[in-house]
Amino acid sequence: MFPASQLGSMPAGLRLDPAGGPGPVPRIAVAYGRSAGPVRTRLLLVAEDHRCALGAENLNVQAPYPWIMASSAGVFCALAIMVCRLLVLRRASLTPAIQTPQVDEADYRRVGTDGDDCAKHCREMTTRAVSDAGAARAYTGEMDTASVFAVCRVHQLLNDTGSVGVTAIDKRPVAGPVKVHRLGLRGDIQASRIHHGGEDQALYAYSQDDADYWAAELGRELPPGTFGENLRVAGVSATNAVIGERWKIGLDVEVEVTSPRTPCATFQRRMQEPHWAKRFGDAGRVGTYLRVVRVGSIQAGDHIHRIFVPSHGVTIGKWFSEPAFEDMEALRDADADGEIRLQPEYHGEFEKLQRRLRA
């Protein structure tokens, strides 16, 4: 081992890791071991906050201090990580929806003892980090101006002639930030837990464009919360969202599109319009339920960015209004491949669809 006096003079920003593992390294970590001959070192360079890492392992260094890299490959590693960090940070500043690339520890172990291998690995890692960052940009131009028009939660429980006796459909806008947990908005409830709520239906989103359509049809104003929605959204069609796509809302919250809203008798009584449930369903402007993937806080005015869109292409509206055998197969395959996670109710719908198609 090196004398304590030498270890104490280590430059700021570097840390010795006697265990030899990368660990939670803020900038640079040097793992070292003592052998008969040159000092064998591992140099791990990590771009903070973006998980873009480059590594060089088992470099033979003839130096009295383990943090001094006398090898030209080590110098190249340092330059490469600076370029990588600048490119990734630049892309992150231009694209809020970028998912940061992750580098497995196995990447560090693929480097041989030759300095040329290190240089080659550094170039590969830099290219991969930049290409991964570009591939993660999944939202499209139509979402650039999407935002939360209003955040709504239950105002009061209303008496209802249904089996429960009360309903929590009376949602109204809330001022300021509202915390979002796995089961929805803090302070919000569902009176009928059998048919509503749960992690797969934590939030209900409805588009302002669809609300405007119904306002014209019914000849009256329909303020946020009228449809029992938690999120009145603008600039994005909740009904045309692809099942399984993900949105980032504000700084923290991520949600996943799960299923269409099926109009019920409580909704009919709430709206006090003749044959409302049928009219609502026939129009196909049903909105979508959302699963909370990442908790946080949201408020009116927060931007909405699409950060992931599954390849199957089946939208909420398509599945609600005109489900086809091809749609069912596409959803099944995406679920089996792990691209999306269907809620259990879909499997019952698949069986009903198959029986109807066979009839």
C-alpha positions in Angstrom: 0.0 0.0 0.0 1.0 3.6 -0.5 2.2 5.7 2.5 -0.5 7.7 4.2 1.3 11.0 3.4 1.0 10.2 -0.3 -2.7 9.4 0.0 -3.4 12.6 1.9 -2.1 14.7 -1.0 -4.5 13.3 -3.5 -6.1 16.1 -5.6 -9.6 17.3 -5.0 -12.2 15.6 -7.0 -10.5 12.2 -6.9 -11.2 9.3 -4.6 -9.3 6.1 -3.9 -11.5 3.0 -3.9 -9.5 0.2 -2.3 -12.3 -2.3 -2.9 -11.7 -2.0 -6.7 -15.4 -1.4 -7.6 -16.8 1.6 -9.4 -19.3 2.4 -6.6 -21.1 5.7 -6.4 -18.3 7.8 -8.0 -19.0 11.5 -8.4 -16.2 12.3 -10.8 -13.2 10.0 -11.0 -12.3 6.9 -9.1 -9.0 5.0 -9.1 -8.9 1.4 -8.0 -5.4 0.1 -7.4 -3.6 -3.1 -6.3 -0.1 -3.8 -5.3 1.9 -6.3 -7.3 5.6 -7.1 -8.0 6.2 -4.7 -10.8 4.2 -1.8 -12.2 1.2 -0.4 -10.4 -2.0 -1.9 -11.9 -4.8 0.6 -12.0 -8.3 1.1 -13.1 -9.4 4.5 -14.2 -13.2 5.2 -14.2 -14.3 8.5 -15.6 -18.0 9.4 -15.1 -19.9 12.3 -16.5 -21.9 13.5 -13.5 -25.8 13.4 -13.7 -25.8 11.7 -17.1 -24.4 8.3 -16.4 -22.1 8.5 -19.5 -19.0 6.6 -18.4 -15.8 5.6 -20.0 -13.3 3.2 -18.5 -9.8 1.9 -18.8 -8.7 -1.2 -16.8 -5.4 -2.9 -16.0 -3.2 -0.1 -17.4 0.4 -0.6 -16.4 1.6 2.7 -14.9 5.1 3.4 -13.8 4.3 6.1 -11.3 4.7 6.6 -7.6 1.0 7.8 -7.3 -1.9 5.8 -8.5 -3.9 8.8 -9.7 -1.2 9.9 -12.1 -1.9 8.4 -15.5 1.4 8.5 -17.5 -0.1 6.5 -20.4 -1.2 8.3 -23.5 -4.3 6.1 -23.4 -5.3 7.6 -20.1 -5.0 11.1 -21.6 -7.2 10.1 -24.5 -9.8 8.7 -22.0 -9.9 12.0 -20.2 -10.4 14.0 -23.4 -13.0 11.5 -24.7 -15.1 11.8 -21.5 -15.0 15.6 -21.8 -16.4 15.4 -25.4 -19.0 12.8 -24.3 -20.1 15.0 -21.4 -20.4 18.1 -23.5 -22.4 16.3 -26.2 -24.8 14.6 -23.8 -25.4 17.8 -21.8 -26.0 19.7 -25.0 -28.6 17.2 -26.2 -30.2 17.2 -22.7 -30.6 21.0 -22.8 -32.1 20.9 -26.3 -34.4 17.9 -25.6 -36.2 17.8 -22.2 -37.4 14.2 -22.8 -34.0 12.6 -23.3 -33.6 9.4 -21.2 -30.0 9.3 -20.0 -28.0 6.4 -21.3 -26.9 3.8 -18.7 -23.6 2.1 -18.8 -23.2 -1.3 -17.2 -20.2 -2.2 -15.1 -19.4 -4.9 -17.6 -18.4 -2.1 -20.0 -15.4 -1.4 -17.8 -14.3 -5.0 -17.9 -14.1 -5.2 -21.7 -10.9 -3.2 -21.9 -7.7 -5.1 -22.3 -4.2 -4.1 -21.1 -3.2 -2.4 -24.3 -3.5 1.4 -24.6 -4.9 1.1 -28.1 -7.8 -1.0 -26.8 -8.5 1.7 -24.3 -8.6 4.3 -27.0 -10.9 2.2 -29.2 -13.2 1.5 -26.3 -13.4 5.2 -25.4 -14.4 6.1 -29.0 -17.1 3.3 -29.0 -18.5 4.5 -25.7 -18.6 8.1 -26.8 -20.5 7.1 -30.0 -22.9 4.9 -28.2 -23.7 7.4 -25.5 -24.5 10.1 -28.2 -26.6 7.7 -30.3 -28.5 6.3 -27.3 -29.3 9.9 -26.3 -30.7 10.6 -29.7 -32.7 7.4 -29.8 -34.4 8.2 -26.5 -36.0 11.2 -27.9 -39.4 9.6 -28.5 -41.9 12.5 -28.4 -43.0 14.2 -31.6 -43.6 17.8 -32.6 -47.3 17.7 -31.9 -46.5 17.4 -28.1 -44.2 20.4 -28.0 -47.0 22.7 -26.9 -49.0 20.2 -24.8 -49.7 21.2 -21.2 -51.8 20.6 -18.2 -54.8 23.0 -18.5 -56.1 22.1 -15.0 -55.5 19.6 -12.2 -58.8 18.4 -10.6 -59.6 16.4 -7.5 -62.8 15.6 -5.6 -64.6 18.7 -4.3 -67.3 16.9 -2.3 -69.1 13.5 -2.3 -72.5 13.7 -3.9 -75.5 11.6 -3.0 -76.1 9.1 -5.8 -78.8 6.5 -6.5 -76.2 3.9 -7.4 -75.3 0.9 -5.3 -72.6 2.8 -3.3 -74.9 5.7 -2.4 -72.4 8.4 -3.1 -70.1 9.4 -5.9 -66.8 11.2 -6.1 -67.2 12.3 -9.7 -67.5 16.0 -8.6 -63.9 17.0 -9.5 -62.8 20.7 -9.5 -59.6 22.5 -10.3 -56.9 22.9 -7.6 -54.6 25.9 -7.4 -50.9 25.3 -7.0 -48.8 22.0 -7.0 -50.5 18.7 -6.2 -48.6 15.7 -5.1 -49.0 12.6 -7.3 -48.6 9.1 -5.8 -49.1 5.6 -7.3 -52.9 5.7 -6.7 -53.4 9.2 -8.1 -53.6 12.8 -6.7 -53.2 13.5 -3.1 -56.6 14.3 -1.6 -58.5 12.6 -4.4 -60.7 9.5 -3.8 -63.0 7.1 -5.7 -66.3 6.1 -4.1 -66.6 2.9 -6.0 -63.3 1.1 -5.7 -64.5 -1.9 -7.6 -64.9 -0.1 -10.9 -62.6 2.9 -10.5 -59.2 3.7 -9.2 -56.2 1.5 -8.5 -52.7 1.8 -10.0 -53.9 1.1 -13.5 -56.5 3.9 -13.3 -54.7 6.3 -11.0 -55.5 9.3 -13.1 -58.0 10.2 -15.8 -57.0 12.6 -18.5 -59.4 14.4 -20.8 -58.5 16.8 -23.7 -59.7 20.4 -23.9 -60.5 19.9 -27.6 -62.9 17.1 -26.7 -64.4 19.3 -24.0 -64.9 22.1 -26.5 -66.6 19.6 -28.8 -69.1 18.7 -26.1 -69.6 22.3 -25.0 -70.8 23.0 -28.6 -73.0 19.9 -28.7 -74.6 20.6 -25.4 -74.7 24.4 -25.6 -73.2 25.0 -22.3 -69.8 25.6 -20.6 -68.0 22.4 -19.4 -65.3 23.6 -17.0 -62.4 21.3 -16.0 -63.6 18.5 -13.8 -67.0 18.2 -15.4 -66.1 14.8 -16.9 -64.7 13.6 -13.6 -61.2 14.0 -15.0 -58.1 14.6 -12.9 -56.2 16.2 -15.8 -57.7 18.5 -18.3 -54.9 18.6 -21.0 -54.4 21.0 -23.9 -52.4 20.5 -27.1 -52.7 16.7 -27.0 -55.5 14.2 -27.7 -55.8 11.8 -24.8 -58.1 9.6 -26.9 -55.6 9.3 -29.7 -52.7 8.3 -27.3 -51.1 4.9 -28.0 -51.8 2.3 -25.4 -48.6 2.1 -23.3 -47.1 5.4 -24.3 -45.5 7.5 -21.6 -45.7 11.2 -20.8 -43.5 13.3 -18.6 -45.5 16.0 -16.9 -43.7 18.9 -15.3 -40.3 18.2 -13.7 -41.0 14.9 -11.9 -44.1 13.0 -12.9 -44.2 10.2 -15.5 -47.4 8.5 -16.5 -48.3 5.7 -18.8 -51.4 5.5 -21.0 -53.4 2.4 -19.9 -57.1 2.1 -21.0 -60.1 4.1 -22.3 -62.8 5.4 -20.0 -66.1 3.5 -20.3 -69.1 5.7 -19.6 -71.2 4.4 -16.7 -74.6 5.2 -15.2 -73.0 7.5 -12.6 -71.6 9.6 -15.4 -75.0 9.6 -17.0 -76.6 11.0 -13.8 -73.8 13.5 -13.4 -74.3 15.0 -16.8 -78.1 15.0 -16.7 -78.3 14.6 -20.5 -80.6 12.2 -22.3 -78.8 9.0 -23.3 -75.6 10.6 -22.3 -73.6 7.4 -21.8 -74.4 6.1 -25.3 -73.8 9.5 -26.9 -70.4 9.8 -25.2 -69.4 6.3 -26.3 -70.6 6.7 -29.8 -68.6 9.9 -30.3 -65.5 8.0 -29.2 -64.0 11.0 -27.4 -63.4 9.0 -24.2 -60.1 10.2 -22.8 -57.6 7.9 -21.1 -56.7 6.4 -17.8 -53.1 6.8 -16.7 -50.7 4.7 -14.6 -48.2 6.6 -12.4 -44.7 5.5 -13.3 -42.8 8.2 -11.4 -44.3 10.2 -8.5 -43.9 13.9 -7.9 -45.9 17.0 -8.1 -47.9 18.6 -10.9 -49.9 21.8 -11.4 -51.8 23.7 -14.1 -49.4 25.0 -16.8 -47.0 22.1 -16.6 -45.6 21.0 -19.9 -46.4 17.5 -21.2 -43.7 15.6 -23.2 -44.1 12.2 -24.9 -41.1 10.2 -23.9 -42.0 6.8 -25.1 -44.3 5.5 -27.8 -44.8 1.7 -28.3 -44.4 0.3 -31.8 -47.8 -1.5 -31.9 -49.7 1.7 -32.8 -53.0 0.8 -31.2 -54.6 4.0 -29.8 -57.1 4.4 -26.9 -59.8 5.5 -29.3 -59.2 2.7 -31.8 -59.4 0.1 -29.1 -62.6 1.6 -27.6 -64.5 2.3 -30.8 -63.5 -0.4 -33.3 -61.1 -3.1 -31.9 -59.9 -5.5 -34.4 -58.2 -8.9 -34.3 -55.0 -7.4 -35.5 -55.1 -4.8 -32.7 -55.6 -7.6 -30.1 -52.6 -9.5 -31.5 -50.4 -6.4 -31.6 -51.3 -5.6 -27.9 -50.7 -9.2 -26.9 -47.3 -9.3 -28.6 -46.2 -5.9 -27.1 -47.2 -7.1 -23.6 -45.4 -10.5 -24.1 -42.3 -8.7 -25.3 -42.3 -6.4 -22.3 -42.8 -3.3 -24.4 -45.9 -2.4 -22.5 -47.8 -3.7 -19.4 -51.4 -4.4 -20.0 -53.8 -4.2 -17.1 -55.6 -7.6 -16.4 -58.9 -6.4 -17.7 -57.5 -6.5 -21.3 -57.4 -10.3 -21.2 -61.1 -10.5 -20.5 -61.7 -8.1 -23.4 -59.6 -10.2 -25.7 -61.8 -13.2 -24.9 -65.0 -11.2 -25.6 -63.5 -10.0 -28.9 -62.6 -13.5 -30.0 -66.1 -14.8 -29.2 -67.7 -11.9 -31.1 -65.4 -12.5 -34.1 -66.2 -16.3 -34.1 -70.0 -15.7 -33.9 
